[in-house]
Amino acid sequence: MKIKNILSAFFLAGFSLIVSSCSEDFFKTMPTESVSDETALSTTDNAYAVLNGIAKTMTTQQAYFGSGFCGENHVMIKMEEYPAENYNYNYYASGWAPLFNQTFNTASNRIYCSYAWAYYYNLIGQANMVIARIDAASGSAEEKNFIKASALTFRSFAFEKLIRYYCHRWKDSNNGADPGLVLKLDDSTNSFPLSTLLETYNQIYQDLDKAIELFGNAKDMRGSDVWIPNVNVAHAVYARAALSREDYKTALEHATAAKDGYPLMSNDAYVSGFCKPTSEWIMGSFGSAEENNWYWSYGTQYSCNGYYANESDCGAGTIGHELITRIPNEDIRKKLFLTEDKFPAYDFSYNSEDVDNYFRTFGIIGITNEKMWEDVDAYISSMTPDGLDRAYSSGTFYLDGQLKFWVTDLPGVSYLPFIRTSEMVLIEAECHYFLGDEVAAQASLEELNKKSGRNPNYSCTKTGDDLFNEIKDYRALELWGEGFEWSDLKRWNLPAVRKSFEEGGNTHVSVAITIKPTDGNNWTWKIPDAEIDYNDYLKVAAEK
């Protein structure tokens, strides 16, 4: 089905609300007065379409900010992967160095600082409209319950993301007494003060408790619409929020509940391209060619058979060399990267005669070694999923380049996972570890790695710091490219350490640095000037 975007609040914090509707073929925007909020939410059928509109916002280019600012696409890569440790995009690294190296975090007058704030408050604003009006809509009580619960979950999803970027770590917050977020809970355009971080978490908990209660008395309207929150999504967002609050018992409870009915995918599904939902996709984007974001979709630039990888020399991202080297060769996930173990005839060390300056600068392999190029090309062909176009048809290959993300059609048509069961298993492992139950943490890692079939030979007997490092490694591997690692390192209060090729890593020299937990405003983006100028409470506070 198509996503029908009847109502789409475009930007809050100083930007007008825009109401959108969907024609047979594409979206058209209309002045706000063309469709009233009451009309758009007058029936449960219409209200479900509004939920679709919220989901559409998550993968739509935000024109005010410019190209590439496309909801979760931008956040996942440029706010989570670039500034972390194990995602390399060496061809463009020097140009993107300010984001990789976290030098924009305090630039509150720049769009990179303001984008996530405006985008997530946009989602919150749309959800607030639904929450405020759905009770008066025509339709069954069970349908209204589902729609309100879904809207509450969308709101909580957005607040949880905002905490990651604009609030300091829980461990640095004086038990939550430090500033949190603007808790905007209605659809007015009034100014609101900052709540404390504890109040912000409490609001997320309260919203999700209500959502879970409503889902329990609701008609399941989602069906196969993976982009619409259901009760599993509510539990998953709860687990995320509780994890970052270091409320491990609560996180463990909800991570376990979130997995219910979403078994870990098979190995065949794992290597099928991460471009269509599988059994473990709890929530993902809409990704049909019917309504695609085209040149600014995730798949266009960051999929191995997308437009950029096919038509340019930029590749589609490489995994950190030291991380992937620690993973056993028989692991199915390692097969999705062009690692040196697959090409044992060649020496990929920095001063080897088998590599050249293209390798030493960017990690490009095979340019001056025809046999190496042919061997890499043959491996890529062997890993092409059925029915998909081959990867890297530009002929430019990078050491440790990924074969994880694919597209079903050019330039970048694909679905994108937002929440998977694998993440919930990893949350369980982390919670068990910090709760002192190392045996249970080991069992969670074995569930993810051995019982799933991803590495049938896997076992875990590690304890203490070694066990924590194992959890870190498999979280970085499993969720690579899906938008988690920066938040993980921030939550753990750990540095991002990136090494150049000469140092034994695979990072371009312009971003081969160590970013300490105290750098970049303690890994925290400042509240954007646009919000301070718009919000009377924050303006007064800033002037004091």
N, C-alpha and C positions, 0 to 999 in steps of 0.2 A: 504494500500500500504506500501511497505518498504521504508525506507529512503535510498536513494542512495547517498553515500558520495564520489563523484568524487574528490572533492578537500577539504582537511582539513589542514589548517595551524596549526601546533601543538603548538609551543610556540614561542612567540616573546620575546623581551627583552633578547636576548642572546641565544635563542634556534633556531634550524633549522626549516625551513618549511618542512612539510611532506605532500605529496599528497597521498590520499587514494582513493580506489575504492571499490565497493561492489560486491561480488560474489553472487551467488544464495542464499547462506546460511549465510555468515558471511563476515566481513570486512577484507581486506588484506591491508597492508601498503607497499608502494613501494618507491624507491629512488625518490627524487624530480625531477630528470631529466626524469623519466619515462613518465610523462604527463606534458606538458607545460601548463602554466596558460592560454595561448591563446587557446589551444585545449580544455581545460576544460570549457572555457567560449566562445567557438566559435558559439554556438547556444543558443537560449533561452531555449530549452529543457535541454541542459547540464547545463546552468546557474541556472535553477530551482533546478537541482540536487545538485548544489553547495550550494544553500540556505539550502537544506536538510542536507548537510554536516555540516553547521554551527549549525543547530538545533541538530544534532547528538552529536557534541562536548559538548553541554550543559548537556548531561547525560552520558558522556563517562569517564571511569577511565583514569586519566592522569598518565601514567606509571612512568614518571620521579619522581613525588612526592610520589607515593606509593599508597597503598590500601586506599580506602575511599575518595580520592581526585577525585571527579567525577562531576565536573561542578557545576550546581545549587544545586545538592544534598548536597555537602559539604558546600556551602555558606549558604544555607537556615538553616541548622541545626547548624553547628559549628561556624558560624560567626553572625548569627541572633538570633537563639533560645537559645542556650546554655548560652551566656553571658547576656541575658536579664533577665526577672523577672518571667515569668509564664510558662516556660517549664522546667520540671524536668526529669532527667534521673538518678535516685538515685543509681541504681545498679552500675553504672560506674562513679558516680559523683566525687569520690575522685581521680580517675585516670585522669579525664578530667578537674579537678579543674583549671589548668592554663588557659583554654579557658573560662570556666564559670566565672572565676574571673578576666579576662582581664589582665593577667600578661604577655602575649606574644606580646602586641601591639608595643612595642619598640624593640623587638628582631628581628632586620632587617636581621639577617643572618639565620633565621630559615624558614623552608618551610611553616609554618603557616602564616608567614607574607608575603611571596612572592607568595603564591598560587593564591590568587584572582587577584593580579596584572598580573601574567603571563596568567592566564585563560581568563580574560576579554580582555587583549590586543591580545590574540589569536583570540577571536571573532572579534575584531576590524580589525585585519590583514586580516582575511578572507573576511569580508565585504568590506574592501578597494579594494581588488582584483576585486570583482564584480563591484563595483562602477567605477573603472578605465577602465574596459574592456567591459562592457555590451553594450555600444553604438555601438561597432564594430561587435557585434554578428549578426548572421542571425536570422531573426524572425520579427514579427510584432512590430511596435512602441508601441502598447498597452501592449504587453508582456514585452518589454524592460522597459517600465515605471514601471510596477509592480515589476519587479526584482530589479531595482535600488531603488525604494521606500522601498522595503522590506530590502535590504541591508543597506540603510541609517537608518532604524528603528533598525535593529540589532546593528549597531554601536552606536546609541544613547542609546539603552538599556544598553550596556556595559559601556559607559561613565557615565551614571547616577548611575550605581552600584559602579563604581570606586570612584565617589565622596563620596558616603556614607562611604567608608572604609578608604580612604587615604587623605581626605580633612577635615579640621575643619568645624564646623557648620557655616552656612551662617551668623548667628547672631554674630559669633566670628571672622568674616573674614574681618573686616574693609570694609564692603560693597563690598566684592568680590575682594579687592586688594591683599589679601593674596594668596599664591600659590594654584594653581589648579592642573591640570593634564598635562601630555605630550600629546598634541593634535596631534596624529599621523594620518594624513589624506590621506596618500598615501601608496603604497605597497612596498616602499623602505625599506632598513635596515639602513637608516641614523639615526644619533642621532638628537634628538629634545629637546629644552629647556622646562621647565615647563611654561605653560601659567598661567595667574591669574585665580582665581576661577570664576570671572565674565566672562572672555573670554571663559572658559570651558562651562559655562551655555549658553552663547550666541551661541557657536558652536552647542550645542544640540538643541537649539531653531531653529537655521538656518537649520540644517539637517532635523528636523521634519517638519518644514514649507515646505521644498522642497519635502519631502516624501508625505505629505498630498496632495500637488499639483499634484504630479505624480500619486498617487492612484486615483485621480479624473479623470485622463485621461488614465486609465489602464484597461486591461482585468483582471478579478478576476481569478488568477491562483491557489489560495489557496484551494478553495472548502472546504472539511472537514479536511484539514491538519492544525490542531489547533496549530501546532508548527511553522508555517510560519507566520511572521508578515503581517497584513493587515492594512487598514486605522484605524480600531478601536485600534489596538495595538499601532500605532503611536500616537493617541490621548492619550492613557493611559500612555505611557512613558512620553509624554509631561506633563501630569497632575502630575506625580510623580516628575519630575524635577522641575516644577514650585512650587510644594508644599514645597520641601526642600529648595528652594530659597526664600520662604515666599512671592512668587508672587501669591497671593491667587486668584485674578481675573482671571489670566491666567489658573491656576490650575482648577478652577471651570468650566471655559469654556470647557476645554478639557476633564475633567472627565465626564461631561454631554454628550459630543460628543462620548466618548468611549463606553458608555452604549448602544448606538443606535443599535437595532437588537439583543441585548443580555440580555433578561429579566432575572430577578432573578429566580433561580431554585425553583421548588416546594419542599414541605417537603419530599415527597417520594424520590425525587432525592437527597435531602440533606442527607438522611440516607442510601443512596445506596452505600457508601463506598469511595467517593472521589478517585476513581480509574479509572474512565472513564469520558470523557468530558460531561458536561451538558449544558443547555441553556446559562449559564452565564460564561462559560470558554472562555474568550477573547483570551488567549494564554496559552498553556500548553506544556508538553513534549510529545514525541512519547513514547508509552508504551506497544506495542504489544509484545507477546512472540517471535515473529519472530526475533527481534533484541533487546534483553534485556541486561541490564548491570549485570544481575545475582547477584552475591554476594555483589556487591557494589552499588546496586540500593537503592534508598530511601526506597522502600517498604520492602527490605530484613531486614533492621534494625529498621525501624521506623513505620511500619504498624502493626496493632494489630493481624493480622493473617499471618504475614510474618515469615520468617525463624527464626529470633531471638526470637520473642515472642512465637513461637511454640516449639522451641528446647532448650531454655535456661530460666533462671530465671530473665532476665533483664527487662522484660516488653517491652513497646513501647512508653514510655513517659507519663507524667501526667501533667495536667493543674494546675496552681497555685491555692491552696486551697482557699485563701481569695477571689480571683477573682471569681471563679466558685460559691462560696457561695453567692455572691452578685447577681447572676443571678437567676431570678424566676424559680421555679421548672418546670413550664409548658412550658418553652422555649424548642423548639425541639432540639436546640444545646446542652442544658444541658443533654439531654437524651444520648448524645454520650460520656458521662464520668461517671465513676463508683463513683458517689458522694454519700455522706452519707444519703441524703434524700431518696434514693431508698431502704435503708435498715434500717428503723426506729426502728427495734427491738434491734439494737446494739448501744453501746456508743463508738464512735471513739476518744474520748478525750485522751490525752497523758497518764494519769494515770488510765484509765479505766481497769476493770478486763476483758473486752471483747477483749483487744488487748495484744500483747506480744512484746518482744524486736525486732522481725523482723519488726513489724509495727513502733516502736519507732525509729528505725534506718533507715529503707528504705521505710516504708509505705506499706509493704506487708501485706495483710489481709487474715485471714482465715486459716493460717497454723496450728494453735492449736485450732481452733474452727470449727469443722466439719459442724455444721449447718450454720454458717456464710459462709463458703466456698461454700456450696451447694446453698445458696441463691444468691450469686454473680455469680456462674456458671450458674444458671438458667436465670439470667438477661442477661448475655452475650449471651446465646443461643437465647433468645427472640429477641435480637437486631442484629442477623446475617442477612445480606442482602441476598435476594434470589440468589441462584446460587454460593455463595461464601463459602469457608471453614470457620468454626467457628474460633473465636479469642482465643488467649492465651491457646492453647491446651497443653502447658507445665504445666498448672495448677497453675501458679503463678500469682496472681492478686494484683494490687496496688490500694490503695485509690486514686480516681480522675484519674485513668487510662483511656486512650482514646479509643473510638470506632469510631473515625472519619476516619482514614486512613486505607484502606484495600488493599489487592492485589487480583488479579484475578487468579494467578497461583504462585506456589512456584519456586524459593525462594523469589522473590520480584517483580513480574510482575505487573506493573500498570502504568497508565498515572498519571501525576502530574500537578496540576494547578500552573501557574506562574502569571497570571493576571485574576481576576474575576470582574464581575460587582459589587459584594458586596464591593470590595475595592474602586471602583469609587464612590459609594454612600457614603461611609465613608469619602472619600476625599471631597465630596461636603459638608458633615456635618461640617468638620473641617474648610473648607474655609468660609462657612457662619458664623461660630462662630467667626473667627478672622477678618472677614469683618464687624462684629457688627450686623449681622442679626440673632438674636437668634431664632426667629420664624421659619425661613427657616432651621436652623440647627436642630431644633426640628422635623420639617417635614421630613427631610432626615432620621433621626433616626426612625421615624415612618414608613417611606417607607421600610427601611431595616427590621425592626422587626415586625411591625403589618401587613402592607399591603402584605408582602411576605408570611404571615401565620406562620412565625417562632415563634411568640408569639402573637396570636390574641388579647390578653388582654393588650398589651403594649400601653402605652401612655407616652408622655414626656412633662412636663411643667417646667422642671428645667431651671434655668438661672445661669449666672455667672460661678463661679468655679464648681458648681455642674453640670452644663451642660457640661463643658469641661471634667470633670471626667466621665460623662456618655459616651461621645464620646470615651474616652480612653478605658473604660471597654468593650464597644461593638466592638471596633477595635481589642482589645486583644483577645476577645472571637471568633469573626468571622474569624479572620485570623490566629488563633492559629496553630502553626506547619507549616505555609506556608512561613515563612522567612521574618518577618516584624518588630518584636517588638524591637529588638536592635536599628534599624534605627529610629523607632518611638521615643523611649526614648531619643536617641541622638538629634533628631530634636527638641524635646520639652525641652531639657536641664534638664532632670529629672533623678534622681538616679534609679538604679535597687535595689529594696529592697526584699531580700529573707529571709524568716524566717524558722527556724527549726520546727520540730513537737512539741517540748516542748514550743516553742514560739507561737504556734497556726498556723503555716504554714504547709508545706509538703515537705520541702527541706532537703536534706542530710546536716548534720552539716558542712561538709567540704566546702560547697558552700553557706551556710546560712549567707551571709554578705550583707552589703550595699555598692554599688559601686557608688561613687559620680560622677557628670558630669566632674569634673576635674581629675578624676583618668584615668589610662590607656592612658596617652598622650591625654587627653580630648577626650577619646573614638575614637582615630584616630590611624590607623596602619601606621607605618613609611614606606616610600618608601624602598623596599628591596635592600639589598646590590648588588644583581645580576643586577638590573637595573642601579644603580649608576656606577658599574664597566663597564657596557656595553655602557652607554650613556655618551659621552664626555662632554656634557654640564653639566650634574649633577655631573660628576666626578670632573670637575674644581671647581664647586660651593662647593662641599664637602671638597675640599683641601684648600679652602681659610680660 
